[in-house]
Each structure stands twice: as structure tokens, then as C-alpha cells.
Amino acid sequence: MEPTSGSSGKVLHIYHSQAAFDTYFSFVFRHLSSLGYRPWQRVAYTAFDPLVSLPWERLGLGVRQQVDLRSRDARTFLNELIAINPQLITAFPSILLMIIRVATSAELRRIRPQAIHLHSELLTDGIRDTIRMAFDCDCFDDYSTIEFHHVATECRHHRYHTAADNVILEVVRDGQPVAPGEEGEIVITGLTNQAMPLIRYAIGDVGVAGVSERCGCGSSFPTMELVQGRVDDFIVLPSGRRLSPRIVNPAIELIPGILEHVLIQEARDHVVVQLHVAEGYRDSLPQQVAFALRSLFGEPMRIEVMLDQDLERGRTGKLRSIISKVHRSASHLDQVPALHQSYGEVH
Ligand SMILES: [Zn+2]
């Protein structure tokens, strides 16, 4: 049984059968194998909860070594990564960013994975490029949810293929399928878990239906694009205009000196930004961030910037960078409050 890890206070418990878990593991193996992973390679796996040993790990196959997120200290994470010397890293993007920020370039050169598997958080192009450059290897994203586990995975040609033997994924608007290339709400039917069948479940994510051309990776599974995950909220401006985290996050995270940020929309006309900043940037950054956000919003908003916050992470160690306290009342999805949870750590 897994609770979804959202922060709205309501938790939907999802029950998976043991047989379903076994099948999910085979899907993970299929995805990682397609990226070049082999079961005897060293894997560094970031996790908050201690890993449960899997039967094949006792045979020396598919062994995962944990970077323990309970220490909450990037230096400790870095030292653990160096000690593991992984050929594959599977991690939340925000954890790797924390490590990159404390590591010297000599330390980073000691970690040379062949691939990095990212999951559970919204992956922006800026974050992807930072991780790719720091570790000098390619990154591959994974769209997974607590409810279904594998929904879509990114192939080595950087396209997201729906796991069509695990889910039926539909992109709909007003209940009708959208045309290929168009955006809509993602609705999922699970094919694996018989303990708790979910049929045409509105997961709360926005995506684009794929075009049906063959991908160079050889997969015949349909493609899709995730436009907006539930991990971060939209910002709703006083006029009612909604801004996607895909627009809001880069406006902040690409400003030099910012190590981590959490933006909380307290009211339609009030946002609070909590910042963790590098030395030497303390005086200039609050004004710079307020200016960047004022320009982005283009509407009267009270913007408060706070330094030295101990940024709040969810129980699993995952960072949500945009939390809206007004977004939910503005969303049509409020009709199904139990489905509002953000997706969590599922690997
Ligand atoms: Zn492909």
C-alpha cells in the first residue's frame, strides 16, 4: 500500500498487489536496459526510506546502493556518491542539484556515470542541462505516478513513450480525445494492478498527445509529452490568468546565486519566495528576484522574498518549488479532491 505524497492534507491510499509490483520491476528493468544499464553495474539510488532488499539483489544482480536522504546534507550525499562510484544514478533532480552546488569540479570528475535516470519531480530544460554538464553524461526522465507506477519513460532519443502494456493513456479536453499534437488533461486506465483497478482516472496532469510516427529508438509504444506535472502548482494571477511552473520556475532558478527556491502563493495578489542563496549574493538577490517575478506576472502582486529559510521537503525528500494556496479553489479538478495529490517517489 502506498499513500500519495501530496501536501493538500488529503491522502489517497493506493493498494497494489504483489504481482503488480513484480510487473512494475520488470518495466523499470526494461527502461533502464534500453538506456544501456546492465544488472551487474553499480547503481546509486537516492531514497529517504531504507531500501527493501529484492530477491535478485541477493544474487548480486540489480543491486542498488542508497544515497540516504535522511541526512539532509549535500556533502554527505556527495561523499556517498563518490564512494559508490555509480555507473547509473537514479535520483530526484533537486538532490543532484544540491550535490552539484557543494561539489568541486575535481570531486564531480570522480563521479562518471554512463547515464542518469531522473524521476518524481518536474524536470525543466535548465535543470536537465545543469545535471548533464556536471556529470558529463545524458539524463533520462521518467513519468511515474503512485497510482500506476510507469506511465511514460524517456527513450535514448529523448521522446516519452507511454508504457502501453501498463496503462492506456488518453489526452482529453471536455471529455473528448484531442488530436495528435494538441494539449489536454491526462486520463489513465491501469492494466496491471488488479488489487485496485483505476479506470479513466483523471490524474491532474496536462499533456500533449503524441503523433504516431515511428521513433528511431525502435519502440512502437505511442509517444506523449508531459506539459505540466502535479508536483508544482500553477500560479493564478489577480486577473485569473494561470502561469505554469514551466514558466515560473526558470524565471527564478536561472538567476545566478540561487541554490534552491520555494515559491508560495498565499493569496491571489501575494506570493512569498523562500530562497537558499550562495555566499556573496545575499544583498542583491531579493530585489533581483522580486523584479524578475514582477516582470513575469505583469499584474499588481505583493512579492515577499525571504532568505535563510530551511526549505520544506516532503516526507520522501522531494522538493516542491511552487505551492499555491489559491490554485485549488480555482481549479475545475476540485470536484475530485481525492485525486489532487502530487506524485511521489515510486522507484
Ligand atoms: Zn523512442
Boltz pocket constraint, residues with backbone or C-beta under 6 A from the ligand:
constraints:
  - pocket:
      binder: B
      contacts: [[A, 155], [A, 156], [A, 157], [A, 158], [A, 159], [A, 161], [A, 215], [A, 216], [A, 217], [A, 218], [A, 219]]
      max_distance: 6.0
